[in-house]
Amino acid sequence: MKILELYLRAFGPFTDGHLDLSGGEHGLHIIFGANEAGKSSALRALRALLFGIPERCQDNFRHTNPNLRIGGRFRSASGQELHCFRKKGRKQTLRDAHDTPLPDDALAQLLGGVDERMFERLFGIDHDNLISGGLALLAERGREAEALFGAGLGGGNLHAVLKRLDQDAVELFSARRGSSSRLINQQLNQFAELERRQRELALSARQWDDIRKAVELARTRVLELDAALTEASRQRSRLERIRRTLPNLARREQLLAQLAELGDLPQLSADFGQRREAAWSQRATAFASQASARERDQVLQQKIVAVTVHEDLLAEAELIDSLLERLGSHRKAALDRTRLVADRNGFNAQAAALLAQTHPALTLADAPSLRPLLNRRRRVSELGDQRGALAAAVAQAQHQFTRTTQQRTAAHCVN
């Protein structure tokens, strides 16, 4: 049988531990680790998986007995594999990967007749058992044991070796109390101190379980208090809303009483409130406008009283209105006169310059004598315009004549 995998799901110090031993070709794996790393616990887990978890288990300090789980994957010499788990109990403790019970002899077929005692003596030897077995051999067999170990050492003088080892042992360790100068005694004292401190700091399985239950109970109590606090807050909010509503309820009762006193009233439209607000706003605006108009009326009345009316001026009202209208035209003409005079002077200067260029002997006062010449020039311009139109008509007639001649020539050729 070959061990392929070991699952330390809940056993001793392990939680969901896993050892993969399926690699390699020779089936030999060395597992090493520091002290208290869990090597002996892993060996006990393998033994418990193969032969069952003992009734009094020393590896339940982290996980309770019902939760202990070890699993493994094995391969027989024929290549058949078995994947199983072991739990603590009296019957049906061997399960498959789906937690279905397996026969109790499912592993026995792979072990090939090796029982728990044989496994412990041949395959499950730990450090303590190895030392105790060697001491028992030396104590019980004496010289035979020395000869056996001497043969193992190659035939050397085992007695001398043992004497030298005894001397080294005396230098390293003394059984007398108070001997703390030797190395092993120092280490044992330190180890005893560490064990004492470990006992002070360690908790038993029952203490751990009691503390865990107390913590769970405290958490449950905290959840209950949180729920109660939430409910109390909700009730407080509801009562606070009711307290804020009480004045409004009293006002509502008062309004309902007033409404009952009014009796039957006509139903108002849905937008009556908006219309009422708009009417009140318009009313306020009208009152403000009325007050302003009254103030202006008083001022005007005061001005009218202060004005002295002349009857002769009132008799000429139409003439005054006419003069007022003509006054506007006169003011506009007065404003335009300056611009028109400037334009006239500019035009006269331009005309004098042109006249000096064409007729130097004439002055601007003699310009009216040139009007017949201007009439001729205008006639020449008109004839020039007519000449252009006639030339265009002649060109069009020639083009029409040429096209007609070409059409006639083409017609004769066809005939």
Contacts in CASP RR format, 6 or more apart in sequence:
PFRMAT RR
TARGET T0000
AUTHOR 0000-0000-0000
METHOD contacts of the structure
MODEL  1
MKILELYLRAFGPFTDGHLDLSGGEHGLHIIFGANEAGKSSALRALRALL
FGIPERCQDNFRHTNPNLRIGGRFRSASGQELHCFRKKGRKQTLRDAHDT
PLPDDALAQLLGGVDERMFERLFGIDHDNLISGGLALLAERGREAEALFG
AGLGGGNLHAVLKRLDQDAVELFSARRGSSSRLINQQLNQFAELERRQRE
LALSARQWDDIRKAVELARTRVLELDAALTEASRQRSRLERIRRTLPNLA
RREQLLAQLAELGDLPQLSADFGQRREAAWSQRATAFASQASARERDQVL
QQKIVAVTVHEDLLAEAELIDSLLERLGSHRKAALDRTRLVADRNGFNAQ
AAALLAQTHPALTLADAPSLRPLLNRRRRVSELGDQRGALAAAVAQAQHQ
FTRTTQQRTAAHCVN
1 74 0 8 1.000
1 75 0 8 1.000
1 76 0 8 1.000
1 77 0 8 1.000
1 110 0 8 1.000
1 111 0 8 1.000
1 112 0 8 1.000
2 27 0 8 1.000
2 74 0 8 1.000
2 75 0 8 1.000
3 21 0 8 1.000
3 46 0 8 1.000
3 72 0 8 1.000
3 73 0 8 1.000
3 74 0 8 1.000
4 20 0 8 1.000
4 21 0 8 1.000
4 22 0 8 1.000
4 72 0 8 1.000
4 73 0 8 1.000
4 74 0 8 1.000
4 75 0 8 1.000
4 81 0 8 1.000
5 18 0 8 1.000
5 19 0 8 1.000
5 20 0 8 1.000
5 21 0 8 1.000
5 22 0 8 1.000
5 72 0 8 1.000
5 73 0 8 1.000
6 18 0 8 1.000
6 19 0 8 1.000
6 21 0 8 1.000
6 42 0 8 1.000
6 45 0 8 1.000
6 46 0 8 1.000
6 49 0 8 1.000
6 70 0 8 1.000
6 71 0 8 1.000
6 72 0 8 1.000
7 17 0 8 1.000
7 18 0 8 1.000
7 69 0 8 1.000
7 70 0 8 1.000
7 71 0 8 1.000
7 72 0 8 1.000
7 85 0 8 1.000
8 14 0 8 1.000
8 16 0 8 1.000
8 17 0 8 1.000
8 18 0 8 1.000
8 19 0 8 1.000
8 42 0 8 1.000
8 45 0 8 1.000
8 70 0 8 1.000
8 71 0 8 1.000
9 15 0 8 1.000
9 16 0 8 1.000
9 17 0 8 1.000
9 69 0 8 1.000
9 70 0 8 1.000
9 71 0 8 1.000
9 85 0 8 1.000
10 16 0 8 1.000
10 62 0 8 1.000
10 63 0 8 1.000
10 67 0 8 1.000
10 68 0 8 1.000
10 69 0 8 1.000
11 41 0 8 1.000
11 45 0 8 1.000
11 48 0 8 1.000
11 59 0 8 1.000
11 63 0 8 1.000
11 68 0 8 1.000
11 69 0 8 1.000
11 70 0 8 1.000
12 41 0 8 1.000
12 45 0 8 1.000
12 59 0 8 1.000
12 60 0 8 1.000
12 61 0 8 1.000
12 62 0 8 1.000
12 63 0 8 1.000
13 38 0 8 1.000
13 41 0 8 1.000
13 62 0 8 1.000
14 38 0 8 1.000
14 41 0 8 1.000
14 42 0 8 1.000
14 45 0 8 1.000
15 62 0 8 1.000
15 63 0 8 1.000
19 31 0 8 1.000
19 42 0 8 1.000
21 27 0 8 1.000
21 29 0 8 1.000
22 73 0 8 1.000
31 39 0 8 1.000
31 42 0 8 1.000
32 39 0 8 1.000
33 39 0 8 1.000
40 126 0 8 1.000
40 127 0 8 1.000
41 59 0 8 1.000
43 124 0 8 1.000
43 126 0 8 1.000
44 58 0 8 1.000
44 59 0 8 1.000
45 59 0 8 1.000
45 70 0 8 1.000
46 70 0 8 1.000
47 116 0 8 1.000
47 119 0 8 1.000
47 120 0 8 1.000
47 124 0 8 1.000
48 54 0 8 1.000
48 57 0 8 1.000
48 59 0 8 1.000
48 70 0 8 1.000
48 86 0 8 1.000
49 70 0 8 1.000
49 71 0 8 1.000
49 72 0 8 1.000
49 84 0 8 1.000
49 86 0 8 1.000
50 107 0 8 1.000
50 111 0 8 1.000
50 116 0 8 1.000
50 119 0 8 1.000
51 115 0 8 1.000
51 116 0 8 1.000
51 119 0 8 1.000
52 86 0 8 1.000
52 93 0 8 1.000
53 68 0 8 1.000
53 70 0 8 1.000
53 86 0 8 1.000
53 87 0 8 1.000
53 88 0 8 1.000
53 89 0 8 1.000
53 93 0 8 1.000
57 65 0 8 1.000
57 68 0 8 1.000
57 88 0 8 1.000
59 68 0 8 1.000
60 68 0 8 1.000
60 88 0 8 1.000
60 205 0 8 1.000
61 204 0 8 1.000
61 205 0 8 1.000
61 208 0 8 1.000
62 208 0 8 1.000
64 205 0 8 1.000
64 209 0 8 1.000
65 88 0 8 1.000
66 87 0 8 1.000
66 88 0 8 1.000
68 87 0 8 1.000
68 88 0 8 1.000
69 85 0 8 1.000
69 86 0 8 1.000
69 87 0 8 1.000
70 85 0 8 1.000
70 86 0 8 1.000
71 84 0 8 1.000
71 85 0 8 1.000
71 86 0 8 1.000
72 83 0 8 1.000
72 84 0 8 1.000
72 85 0 8 1.000
73 81 0 8 1.000
73 82 0 8 1.000
73 83 0 8 1.000
74 81 0 8 1.000
74 82 0 8 1.000
74 84 0 8 1.000
74 107 0 8 1.000
74 110 0 8 1.000
75 81 0 8 1.000
75 82 0 8 1.000
76 82 0 8 1.000
76 109 0 8 1.000
76 110 0 8 1.000
82 106 0 8 1.000
82 107 0 8 1.000
82 110 0 8 1.000
83 96 0 8 1.000
83 97 0 8 1.000
84 94 0 8 1.000
84 95 0 8 1.000
84 96 0 8 1.000
84 97 0 8 1.000
84 102 0 8 1.000
84 106 0 8 1.000
84 107 0 8 1.000
85 94 0 8 1.000
85 95 0 8 1.000
85 96 0 8 1.000
85 97 0 8 1.000
85 99 0 8 1.000
86 93 0 8 1.000
86 94 0 8 1.000
86 95 0 8 1.000
87 93 0 8 1.000
87 95 0 8 1.000
92 101 0 8 1.000
94 101 0 8 1.000
94 102 0 8 1.000
94 103 0 8 1.000
94 104 0 8 1.000
94 106 0 8 1.000
94 107 0 8 1.000
95 101 0 8 1.000
95 102 0 8 1.000
96 102 0 8 1.000
111 119 0 8 1.000
114 122 0 8 1.000
114 123 0 8 1.000
120 129 0 8 1.000
137 145 0 8 1.000
137 148 0 8 1.000
138 145 0 8 1.000
138 146 0 8 1.000
141 148 0 8 1.000
146 158 0 8 1.000
146 159 0 8 1.000
146 162 0 8 1.000
147 158 0 8 1.000
149 158 0 8 1.000
150 156 0 8 1.000
150 158 0 8 1.000
153 161 0 8 1.000
171 182 0 8 1.000
172 182 0 8 1.000
172 183 0 8 1.000
172 184 0 8 1.000
173 182 0 8 1.000
173 183 0 8 1.000
173 184 0 8 1.000
173 185 0 8 1.000
174 182 0 8 1.000
174 185 0 8 1.000
178 185 0 8 1.000
179 185 0 8 1.000
180 186 0 8 1.000
180 189 0 8 1.000
203 211 0 8 1.000
269 275 0 8 1.000
313 320 0 8 1.000
348 364 0 8 1.000
351 364 0 8 1.000
351 367 0 8 1.000
352 363 0 8 1.000
352 364 0 8 1.000
355 362 0 8 1.000
355 363 0 8 1.000
355 364 0 8 1.000
355 367 0 8 1.000
359 370 0 8 1.000
362 369 0 8 1.000
362 370 0 8 1.000
END
